[in-house]
Amino acid sequence: MKQSLKFVLLTALLSLPLLKLSAAVDPNFYIFLCFGQSNMEGAARPEAEDLKSPGPRFLLMPAVDDPQRGRKMGEWTEAVPPLCRPNNGLTPADYFGRTMIETLPENIRVGVIHVAIGGIRIEGFMPDKIAEYVKTAPGWMKGMLEAYGNNPYKRLVDLARKAQQDGVIKGVLMHQGESNTGEADWAQKVQSVYDHLLGDLQLKPEEVPLLAGEVVQANGEGQCIAMNKLIDELPKTLHTAHVVSSTGCTNGPDKLHFDAAGYRELGRRYGEKMLALMGYQVRSPFAVPADAVVAETTVPGNAFPKIDSERRAYFRVNAPEAHRVQVDICGKKYDMRRDEQGIWCAVTDPLVVGFHYYFINIGGVNVIDPATETFFGCNRQAGGIEIPEGSEGNYYRPQQGVPQGQVRSLYYFSKAKNEWRHAMVYTPAEYELKKNAKKRYPVLYLQHGMGEDETGWSKQGHMQHIMDNLIHQGEAVPMIVVMESGDIKAPFQGGDNRQGMSTYGNSFYDVLLGDLIPYVDGNFRTLTDRDHRAMAGLSWGGHQTFDVVLTHMDKFAWMGTFSGAIFGLDLKSAYNGVFTRPDEFNKQMHCLFMMSGTEGMDKMFGTKKMVDDLNAMGINAQYYESTGTDHEWLTWRRGLRQFVPKLFKQ
């Protein structure tokens, strides 16, 4: 009986290590194997932001001892650079792990095993070629090989087996190829390494993808950039391989290694790619949230640009031969990232509501995104994207039950410039009704801003919908609206542009007074006296409005500016001192309306101060402020909505 009891106890004690081993495997501990050459090894000195530990959720199993940092080979420690060997630097694995734990649930940890050697050929990781490779390796590589027992592949596998006692291997990260540049059989050699890893570690390929990073591009001047073609084609040979783009990742002066910022970005891209493969939604140009919708300014039939619920915009462009692509939105540039099919993707920061011009910059040249409608702005045709407002924006949207007016495109001849010119003319819905066949209408001459054209107010500004809605609601008098280019489509050329003495755009003044107004009065049913004629404009169109109206008050009795480019104005002397005679001015000018946004350039224009100063002089100037907007179309839509109801009411 005692012998039997001793046997049972002995059997139980002997089985404890096995029970402990089985219980120690954590399915929420994701392990990744990292191998390659110098860019995986880490060639950039870590900076202060990199040396802060990401915490116990991102761990490293060192492949060599590091007495200075208290690290022992095969024992987990917090993953702080250097991850490879004591004298190496920042690697893609650093920010791969940090990106992973930022998105993964809190209960999931990430661990990396890191074996890399600067300058090593892929043969240095092929089990059947390593011995011969070590014999012929250059002298400067001998010490690095010895650090891994002259068999870097075996060191990686031995540590991986040990790590499998703690967690689950989820993927392989590779950055290699500079030493095999242009070798057509490189992909087959990579597959050999990958297949050996799967076999030796008893892994399933569909559960362990291989991520391969592109080499330094350096804007097309990378020392080994030709290798990227082979890397990009790796998935054709190895179906579980996925390419991580290095486009836009900054590099050191040797154009061979990334700099610290480049390693951070490349590492994030490794992380985002792996997370996407795992089914996680990440803030990545390749991962578009389910709530994202196609922008209303997108050409029908295209899936992008899209906008998500946080007002971030997602762009995609097919440019497989490009080396660098960016999205340029109002001067802020976002690097696009290339996937393995040559599709470039980008996601923006949250954008303010309203309309934004944008370009796709390919190799330093701005082009229009073929997926977007075009709009004339920035002195040329441009792409545009509308970030939608909520119901508060209904005033500039067509509404059911509201009669729709027309925006007509017409050409007229200008004697002042001896040329044919183009204008857009809005007529209210009732203009076409038989019962109004003899009715005449007041006219608003509405100008756009610098670098835009006569289509701006109807395409970007939705002027016609604003007019239709206001007229239908009884807030505005039915009127005709005329829009012309104003000779300010071309870039500003300098010159004397004091109010009343403008050089830029002043050629329009004779056209307006001598050709356009007579043409409109002769071809439309207009009321032709000054009391039924108004002029307004946004930005430089506001500047033109001041110049024209204040020097021809016999022809206009209403005026308005929206973010008017009116600065450096001496109110006491401008326009022959018109503001110094407030009683006369107020009697002649039925409405002087000025408005601006509260942000950026609009705030700097000082429109409110000008209105306050005019009021102090006795001038009846009215001011409206668009909260939270800058020099942009949403500001001007709001301004028009406030201005139009004031017109032609005495």
Secondary structure, DSSP 8 states (H G I E B T S, - for coil): -HHHHHHHHHHHHHHHHHHHHHHH--TTEEEEEEEESHHHH--B---GGGSS---TTEEEE-SS-BGGGTB-TTS-EE--S-SSSTT--B-HHHHHHHHHHHHS-TT-EEEEEEEE-TT--GGGG-TTTHHHHHHHS-HHHHHHHHHTTT-HHHHHHHHHHHHTTTSEEEEEEEE--GGGTT-TTHHHHHHHHHHHHHHHHT--GGGS-EEEE----GGGT-TTTTHHHHHHTHHHH-TTEEEE--TT--B-TTSSSB-HHHHHHHHHHHHHHHHHHTT---SBTTB--TT-EE-TTB-TT---SEE-TT--EEEEEE-TT-S-EEEEETTEEEE-EE-TTSEEEEE-S---SEEEEEEEEETTEEE--TTB-EEEETTEEEEEEEE---GGGGGGS--TTS---EEEEEEEEETTTTEEEEEEEEE-GGGG-GGGTT--B-EEEEE--TT--TTHHHHTS-HHHHHHHHHHTTSS---EEEEE-TT-SS----S--STT---TTTHHHHHIIIIIHHHHHHHS-B--SGGGEEEEEETHHHHHHHHHHTT-TTT-SEEEEES----S--TTTHHHHGGG-HHHHHHH-SEEEEEEESSHHHHHHTHHHHHHHHHHTT--EEEEEETT--SSHHHHHHHHHHHGGGTT--
